Amino acid sequence: MQDNKKGKHKKQENKKVRNVVLKNADSFKRKEYKYMVPSNLIDVVIPDLLMHLDYDEFSKNGFYPIWSIYFDTYDLQMYSSKMAGLMHRRKLRIRTYQQSPDEDEPVFMEVKEKNGSRIYKKRFPLTLDKLDQFLKEKRLDDIDDPAYTDWRYALIKDCVKPQFLNFYRRLAFESDKYPGLRVTIDRDISYAPTNSIDFKTPLKKAYWSDRNSVIEIKFDEYVPLFIVEMIRRYSLTTIPISKYADSVISNFFLNTT
């Protein structure tokens, strides 16, 4: 009985988080730097960040889960554009913060584009029944949103389909003192090839996930000095990490278990 109460409370908390996400984050543009960090260093980095930043409202109870289903063409053109290092590229994904969303809970249709060092992200929410209708019919009459237009174009012209499910746990930091700055730590990055909208597909660890976590520093125009000092202190080096691309590599080239 106690476990059932805990499970119900956890689901209510997750639903509250998703409602806040739905309200506050429809689109943005920013710069971001990514660093792969040995996981045993994360417990040292967190106190450093908390000297200047606070946990965001999603992270007050610790790392929170994220599931994303990435869409791509039959020949994985979006993956190839990443590996070729093209200056302009994009990703299409369906994101949820709950492995089994209720009928009235939204998942998020996201378009993430990179142009040079700038990141542009757009998204709109759909319930699962609306998502199923959209993927089958390639249209919804009651939505007027730039991200919807991008998704519809990709479904019709590029014939994108579900390719990979990604999962990871995230801890995020921000502060009113530093508007536009957001620091995230992602761990337990896992993946599975998929051809459907199923967030329960059994997962495998990405090839570097057992030993490493990912720190992302996201900002509008400038990075505060304490971030620069932290990067120097721990000798962090930016690398072009892509959870989607590394899932493809893990699955087709490394065959991780």
Secondary structure, 3 states (H helix, E strand, C coil): CHHHHHHHHHHHHHHHHHHHHHHHCCEEEEEEEEEEEEHHHHHHHHHHHHCCCEECCCCCCCCEEEEEEEEECCCCHHHHHHHCCCCEEEEEEEEECCCCCCCCCCEEEEEEEEECCEEEEEEEEECHHHHHHHHHHCCCCCCCCHHHHHHHHHHHHHCCEEEEEEEEEEEEEECCCCCCCEEEEEEEEEEEECCCCCCCCCCEECCCCCCEEEEEEEECCCCCHHHHHHHHHCCCCECCCCHHHHHHHHHHHHCCC
